[in-house]
Amino acid sequence: MIISYKNKPVGVICVSGNPDTVGSFATLVKRSLEAMLEYEMQMKEERIKKSKTDQLLYYLLFDQNANYTVAKELADSIGFDIKFSRICIIISYDRNYEQKKIIQALTSAEGYSSQDIITVAQNNDIILIKSLTKNFPNDIREYKYAIKDYISNFYKMIPRGYDSAKIGIFVGSIQKYIYRYRFSYMHAQELSLFIKEKNGLFFFNDYILDYVRNLVTIKTYDEIYSSYRELFNEEEQKQIAESIGILNRYNYNIVNSAKALYIHRNTLLYRLNKIKEVLNVDPMSNFSDREFLNELAYYFKQSTSNKV
């Protein structure tokens, strides 16, 4: 697949394997590279003209060979305390909304700090480097509550007529050290790419398995699970992918999963029993069987969707 910048080809992403099985992975990599390339090139062209804050952001988020001595000097010059834990948040929104008003709501909301930094990506998404505290163990335990409170206050500050349901909040990984902030940005960006719902509040830590799965090509899954496709027809594979996916989401609670699938609990139990008979697995009582089945369901989902 061709990687483009300003509608011109600048490179190629190559993934070996059957195009039907590796296509989705290659597309994800292509989109990620193009998004990062576009923003990085823009920052390189303009960084000399930028303020020290924007220069610092460039060093922290986009320069793979960043000189962190320079970054620390820039941080010190603007009063940016590197002893704070921080987390990157990407805010996407309805493009009919004024960007300045969204930023104003973010900076006006209770919980915003002078230690926070906001910038705008090339695609007009807003990037917020959110400071937490200097108490790292406590941050690990409490950061979700702090972010949820802050976003709740942000929703209260958005202008009348702006719908919070049309705003997506993608929270990256928590990072303690300045030279690792870039990873939080990358995780928030990946989260925004593979989350189908583009509105709501999402934490990267809730989707780590999805992130890891995206790092592995479907070819790897095919090498492990291809034999199992012969045990079920295509419709059964789709049903397993759907049922097990929902069961996993609801921690294998039959009642809640059946409600989410809009079927009777007995129907769901029937499906599970059929899987148990064919595969000799018991995901309800055996954790290793559950893990095996979760990944098999993911493989079936990817295989059937790629075939379509």
N, C-alpha and C positions, 0 to 999 in steps of 0.2 A: 504494500500500500504506500502511495506517495505521501510524504509529509510536505505540506504547503505553508508558505509564509507570504502574506499579501498576494494571494492567488498565484504564486509562483512556486514551482517544485524546488525544494531545498534538500531533500533527502528521501530515503525509503526505509520503511520498517518491514523487516522480513521475519516471518514466523514459519517454521517448517511444519509440514503436516497436511492433513486433508483440509482444504479450504472450508468445507462445511463445518468442521469441528474447531478450527482455530480462528475463524473469521471474527467472532465476537471479541475474542481476546485482542487480536490485532487492531480492531477498531478502537477499543478502549485505550490501547497504548498510543495509537495515532492521535486521538483527540487530546489525550493528556500532554503529549509532546508538543502538539501545535499550540495548545493554550499556554503552556509554560514558555515555549519559544517566543511567541508573540509578545508576551509581557516582558520577558527578559530582554528582548531586542529593544523594546520601547524604553525600558529603564536604562539600558546601556547608552542609548542615543541621548537621553535627557538627563542623566544623573549629574552631569557637571552643573547643570542649571538648577538642579533641585536643592531644596533646603537640606540642612544637616539631618533632619528627621527622615526625609525621603532617602537620603544617602544611606542612613543607618538601616532602613527597611530593605534597601537593595542588598546590602551586605548580609543581613540576617536571613532573607527569604530566597534570594535568587542567585547568589554567587556561590557556586560550588567550591571555589578555591578562595573563599573569603579570607582576608587578613583580619583576624579577630583582635589584633592589637589596635588596628585602625578602628574597628567597630567599637571597641571599648572606649577609645578616645572620643569618638563621636557620641557615644552614650553618655559619657561623663560631661561632655560639653552642653548637652541639653537636659541634664538632670535625670537621665534614664537609668534607674537603679537596677543593675543586673542581678541583684540578690533576690528579686521577686521571682516566684514561679509564674509562668505565663502560658497562655493557650491561644491558638489562632482560631478565629471564627470568620467564616465567609457568609456574607448576607446577600442573598439574591432576592429580587423583588420584581413586581409587575413593572414593566418598562414605561407604563403610563404615569408612574409615580415619579416625583422629582427627587433626584438623588440627594440634593442638598437638604431636603426636608427629612429624608431618612437618616442622613448623617447627623442632622441637628437633634433628631429624636434619640439617637444613640448616645450622643454626648450630653444630652440633658437628662437622661434617665438616671435615677438613683442607682448607684453601683458603678457608674463610670468614674474612672480615676485619671488623675494627671499623669499616671504611669502607663496609661493606655495609649496606643497609637492607631490611627485610622488612615487607610489609603484606599485608592480605587484601582481595580484591575482594568485591563484593556477591554474586557467584555462588560464593564460597568458594574460588576459585582463589587461589593464593599468588603475590604479586608480589615479586620479588627484584631490587633494583638492585645489581648486582654490580660491585664495583670491580676494575680490572685493575692497571695500573701508571701511573707518570708518564712512561714512555718510550713515547710514542705510536707512532712507527714500528715499534717492536718489538711493541706490542700488536696492530697490524694483522696482522703475520706469525704471532704466536703465540697469539692469544686462543682459538682453537678448541681447541688442546691444553690450555690452562689450564682452560677450561670443562669439557672432557671429563674431565680429572683430578679436578676438583672434584665433578662429578656422580657419577663412579665412587666417590669417597669418601663421597658422600651416600648412595648405594645401600647401602654397608656399614654405615651408621649407622641405617637404618630398622629398626623393631622386627621381631622374629621374627614370621613370619606375614604380613607386608606384602610384597606382590609388586611388584618394580620394574617388571614388565611391565604393571602397572596404573597407572603414573604417566607422565604426559606432560610433557616439558620443552621449552618453546618459547622459543628464544633470539632476541632482536631484533637490531637493527643496533648496531654499536659506535659510540659517540659520545664526542667529546673535550670538548665544551663543555656546561656545566650547562643552558643554555637549549635544548639539543637532546635532552635525555634523553627528553622526551615522544615524540619520533619513534621512539626505540627501543621504548618501551612500545607504541605504535601498531603497529609492525611485528611485535612478538611476538604481539600480540592478533590481527592479521590472519592470521599464521601458524597460530595455534591454530584459527582459523575454517575455513581452506581445506585443512588437512591432514586427510585422512580417518582416518588412524590416530591414535588418541588416546593412544597410549603410545609411549615411546621418546624419543630426543633429536633435536631438529630445529633447524637454524640457518637464520635468515631469508635469509642470503646464498646458501644453496643453492636458494632458491625465488624469487629475484627475478623471473624471467620469469613465474612464476605470479602474483605480486603485480601486475606490470605488466598482465598479461592481464585481471586482475580489475578494473583501473581503466578498461579499454576495454570498451564495450558490445559484445554479439554483433552488434549492428546494423552496427558498423564493419567487423567481419569479413565480414558478409553483403554489404556494399557491394563488398568486394574479391574474395570467393571464390564468390559465389552461382552464377556460370556453371559452375563446376567440378562442382557437384552433379548437373548433367545428364549428366556423363560416367560416373558410377558410380551403381549402384542403392544402395538403403539398406543392404543387407547388405555390399556392397563398401565403402561409406563407413565402416561400423563396423569392418570388417577393417583398413582403412587407418589409422583412428584408433588402433586397438589396436597394430598392428604398428609404425607410425612412432613412436608414443609410447614403446614399449619400446626401439626402436632408438636413439632420442634419449637415453633414460635410460642406455643402455650405450654411448654414444658411437659408435654405428653398428658395434659389434662383432657380426658375424653369429653367431658361435658362442654367445656369452653371451646375445644377444637371443633366439635360437632356443630356448635352454634356458628362459629366462624365460617364453616364450610356449608352452612345452611342445609344440613342433613340430620337425620335422627341418629342418636348416639349408637343405636344398634347397627345402623348401616356402617358407621365408622368402625365399630368392633368387628363386623363381618369382613371389612376390607383388611383390617389388621390380622385377623385369623387366617385369611387367605394367604397373606404375605408370609406369615409364620409357617404355614404348611409347606409352601414352596421352598422357602429359604432356610427353614429350621432355625429361626432367630426369634428372640423374645425381647423387643425393645422396651416393654413395660417394666421388666424386672432385671434386665441385664444391660448395664451401661455401655459395654463394648459393642453389643448388638445394636444399641441405639445409635452410637456414633457411626457404625458401619452403614446402617440404614439411612441416616441423614445424608451421608455423602453419596450413597447410591441414588437417593431421590434427587439430589442436586445434579448428578450425572444424567439421569433420565430427563430432567427438566432442560438441561443444556442441549442434550442430543435431539430431543423432539422439537425444541424451538429452533435449532439450527437447520433441522430438516425442513421445517416449514419455511 
